[in-house]
Amino acid sequence: MGRLSPAFVEWLMGLPAGHVTDVPGLSRSAQLKALGNGVVPHQALAALRFLAPAVPPARTAA
């Protein structure tokens, strides 16, 4: 059975190569933990696009 590669997880999440894997001093498990606790940028954008129309515009002080 193979091991999960942090570089593959970066790619899968749509992050630039080395975003986590090029950080000096991070072990493989620390890289996977950071990636696992991260947000997938494409999913965050989709959520913002879905939710933004539901937010009423801010009122300005007169």
C-alpha positions as CSV (number, residue, x, y, z in Angstrom):
1,M,0.0,0.0,0.0
2,G,1.3,3.4,-0.9
3,R,1.6,6.5,1.2
4,L,-0.2,9.8,0.6
5,S,2.1,12.4,-0.9
6,P,1.8,16.0,0.3
7,A,2.6,17.2,-3.2
8,F,-0.4,15.3,-4.6
9,V,-2.6,16.8,-1.9
10,E,-1.4,20.3,-2.8
11,W,-2.2,19.6,-6.5
12,L,-5.6,18.1,-5.6
13,M,-6.5,21.2,-3.6
14,G,-5.5,23.5,-6.5
15,L,-2.6,25.1,-4.5
16,P,0.6,26.1,-6.3
17,A,3.4,23.6,-6.2
18,G,5.5,24.1,-3.0
19,H,2.8,26.1,-1.2
20,V,3.3,23.8,1.8
21,T,5.8,21.2,0.6
22,D,8.6,23.8,0.1
23,V,8.3,25.2,3.7
24,P,11.6,24.4,5.4
25,G,11.6,22.1,8.4
26,L,8.1,20.7,7.9
27,S,7.9,16.9,8.2
28,R,5.7,14.9,5.9
29,S,3.1,14.5,8.6
30,A,3.2,18.2,9.4
31,Q,2.7,19.0,5.8
32,L,-0.3,16.7,5.6
33,K,-1.7,18.1,8.8
34,A,-1.4,21.7,7.4
35,L,-3.0,20.7,4.1
36,G,-5.8,18.8,5.9
37,N,-6.6,21.8,8.1
38,G,-6.5,24.1,5.1
39,V,-9.3,25.5,2.9
40,V,-9.6,24.4,-0.8
41,P,-9.5,27.8,-2.6
42,H,-12.0,26.8,-5.3
43,Q,-14.5,25.6,-2.7
44,A,-14.1,28.8,-0.7
45,L,-14.7,30.9,-3.8
46,A,-17.8,28.9,-4.7
47,A,-19.1,29.4,-1.1
48,L,-18.5,33.2,-1.3
49,R,-20.3,33.4,-4.7
50,F,-23.2,31.5,-3.3
51,L,-23.5,33.4,-0.1
52,A,-22.6,37.0,-1.2
53,P,-25.9,37.8,-2.9
54,A,-27.7,36.9,0.4
55,V,-25.8,39.6,2.3
56,P,-27.5,43.0,2.2
57,P,-25.4,46.0,1.2
58,A,-23.9,47.9,4.2
59,R,-25.6,51.1,5.1
60,T,-23.4,54.2,5.2
61,A,-23.7,56.9,7.8
62,A,-25.4,60.0,6.6
